[in-house]
């Protein structure tokens, strides 16, 4: 058979524990099989997993639909979330909206926030930070916006913003953050862990961060 990575020639290289024949590529030395029985190895199943995740299904609900185990789904989410980055084509000299979304991690005694910034002209999310709503966390997102030479940054009346954003571009007015509030409402609808009045909380802050990044940038 030909290697599925480099199309080189493969030779037999023992068997798997289930009896499947293994092959080893002479060129890249990668081990592989001619066929895989586990559904997680199929690309259409991975695409279906991402669609179910963005549609608001829980991990156990996705297991019922696709047959993929919860542990495999968690591994995929962490792997994809680490490599995702903001869109490269970000406009300079734009107006941005900045707001926070409240949720919990583990239980209701651990309140955490999803801090997002969105472009008014394109509607794309340009910066995300999950954690506590402190000046240090807010500064991470604000600094990314200031690097884009913004015309204006629209926020709510949170006092911490006054010391982080220059007053000449800081805008606080009624209906000034409608777009980012609409985006956060979409997050609550599409991510099970962010639903209101639910017991479905994220157990780890890194999983919450990966899921938010997948929804925004995947």
N, C-alpha and C positions, 0 to 999 in steps of 0.2 A: 504494500500500500504506500501511498504518498503521504508525507508529513502534512498535517493540517496547519502548521505554522510557517514552514519554509518551502513546502512542496518537494522536499528531498526524499530519498529512498529510505524506507524503514525496514528493520529486521525484527524478528520475534524476540521478545525479552521477558519470558516467563508469563505467569498468569496472576490475575487478581485473586483475592480470597473467595470471590463468588464464581471462579472458574473462567472468567473472561480473559481472552488472549490479550496480552500487552505487547506493544511495539515500541521500538526505540529508533529515533531518527539518526542516521549516520552523519548528518550535517550539523544539526543544532543540538543533538544528544537529548532531546526532550522525549519523555515517555508519554504514551497515549494509547487510546483504544480505537478500534475501527468504528464501533458503535457504543453508545451510552444508553443505559436503561433508565437512569435517574432523570426525571423531568427538569431538574434545575440546570442541567447542562445544555438545554435547548434554548436558543435565543428568543423564539416566540413566547416562551414561558416567562423569560425575564422581562420582555416588553409588557406582557400582561400584568406582571407583578407591579411594575411602575405605574401602569394605568389604574390598577386597583388601589394603590397607595395614594395617588393623587385624588382619587374619587372619594376618599374618606373611610375606606375599609380598615378594620383592625387587622393586626397580624394574624390572629387566629381565624378571622374571616377570610383572609387571603389564602390561608392554608386549606380551608374548606373549598375554595374555588380552584386553586392551582395544584394542590397536593404538595406544595413546598413546605418544609418544616419551618418553625418559627426561628430556630437558631440560624438556618441558612439565610432567612430574610434579614435578620439582624446583622449578619456578616456582610450582606450586600449593601445595606444602608450605610454602615460604617465605611465600607470601601469606597462607595460613590461619594459620600459626604465629604471625605477628606480631600478628594481631587477637584471638587467643584469650585469654581471661581466666579466672581462677578463678570458680567458681559464686558468684552474688551472694547466695544464701540460705545463708550460713554461720552455724552456731549459735555463740553465745557461751557461755562457761563450760562448755566441753566438755573431754574428754580427747583428747590427740593422741599419735600415734606418729611418731617421726622416725628415719630410717635412711638409709644411703648404699648405692648400687649401683655396683660397679666395672666399668669398661669401658675401651676404648682408642679413640683418635682418630688415624687415619692409620696407626699401627704400634704395636707393643707397647712401644716406648720412651716413648710418650706416654700414660700412664695418666690417665684422667679419671673423675669420679664423678657420678652422678645422685643428688642429695640431695632427698628427698621427705618431705612431712609429710601424714599422713592422719588423718581424724577417726574416732575409735573408734565413735561412735554412728551416723554416716551412711555410713561407708566411703568418703567422697569425698576426693579429693586437694585440699588447700587451698593448698599451696605447692610449687614445684619450682625447683631450681637445678642447673645443670650446670657443671662446672668442676673445679678441683682441690679436694682435701679439706683445706682450710685453715680457720683460725678465721674468716677474712674471708668465705669462701663459706658456711660454716655459719651465720654471724651473719645473713645475708640471710634465711634460712628461719626461724631462731629469732625474729627481730624480728617477722616476720609473724604468728607464733603468739602472741607476747606481746601483740600488739595485739588479740587475740581474748579476752583475760582467761581463759586456760586454767585448769582445775582441776588438771590434771597433764599433764606432757610425759614420755612414756616413750622412752628411748633405750637404746643399748648402752653399753659401758663406755669409749667413746672419751673421752680425758682433756679434749679441747677443750670438751666440753659443760659441764663443771663451772664454767667461767668465764663461760659465756654464758647459762645457765639458772639462775634463782634456786633455791637448794637446797630451799626449801619445796614447790616443785611439780615438781622433777626426780625422776623415778622410774627406778630401775635394778633390775630383778628378772628372774628366769627367766620365759620365755614372755611377756614384757611387750611385745614388738614383733612378735608373730606376724602381725598383720593387715598391717603394712607390708612384712614379708618375703614374705607371700603375694602382695601387689601387685607387688613387684619380680620375683618369679618369673613373674608374668603378663607383665611387660614383656619379660623375656628370651624368653618364648615367642612373643609377638606382634610384636616388633620384631627384624627380621633382624640389625641391627647390634649387638644386645646378646646374641646367642647365645653360649654358652660354647664354647671350643675351635673357633673358626671363624676364617676369614681375612676375613670380611665386617665390616670396621670402618668407622665413619663417617669421612669424609675431613675434615669441617669440624665444629667444635663447635656452630655455629649450626644446622646441619642436625639434629644429634642433639637439640638443645634443642627444635626445632620438632616433631620426631617424637614426643618424649615428651609435649609439651603436647597434640598432636593425640590421642594415645591417652588422656590423662587427661581432657580437657575438651571434646572434640569430640562 
